[in-house]
């Protein structure tokens, strides 16, 4: 295969230049593309790659537990496994785009794979604090274990909300940028209708996954009332057809500056913060980073995006 054809395939494997992060473009996407090409040659499916990433990420998270010599080298191995897992997380989507192997189960698996990694990471950091202490607080958390548990649980809840909203805003942006075929944007109304239509022919597991995904989407919609109003206004005016290009360009101009926050809330920024907290042996600082810095970033992103949606709704009705 010539270089030009390979470059075209690589570009086709990306979501869009609007929604890609610099670290991903420099490192994870090229590595993911290599994994995707190998998987395509071997007949490996995107879902199989996602499942492999879960095992790698969980193993990496567990290795972050050890917080004293001579076992600190295990932390570096854990970091390497998490990086490997994220390259697989990139590869599954790239393989799906290259081969057209899309499925709702794949989207759900891709969405929850990182959750498995971070559950392992959170438990590892909590038990590390309880058993080894840290360089700033010493044995404070061992003496007051409830504090680190509250921080970890609160950070976990916030993490889930941050990642879900980042994904939702990214899919909404892709909808206007690339159309329905280039986005995985859903609505609870569509999912409910599909569930009822397919309920009799689907098995228990398929119905369960559809219900879980439906609730995931409903939680995203609750956080975005102005976005939901804009979607209704667009439906009233244009039906099921895409709005005109001028409107789509107008939305892109308002949404594009927020795409960097969707990336920062997804993986790279938080994982760098987590790696640094482990390397410098102050694990609790990672929980504090999620609770303060990333929550403020989420609040800013939601407020800005909702304001943009209200502006566009007003323009449609003018």
Order of alpha helices (4+ residues) and beta strands (2+ residues): alpha-alpha-alpha-alpha-alpha-alpha-alpha-alpha-alpha-alpha-alpha-alpha-alpha-alpha-alpha
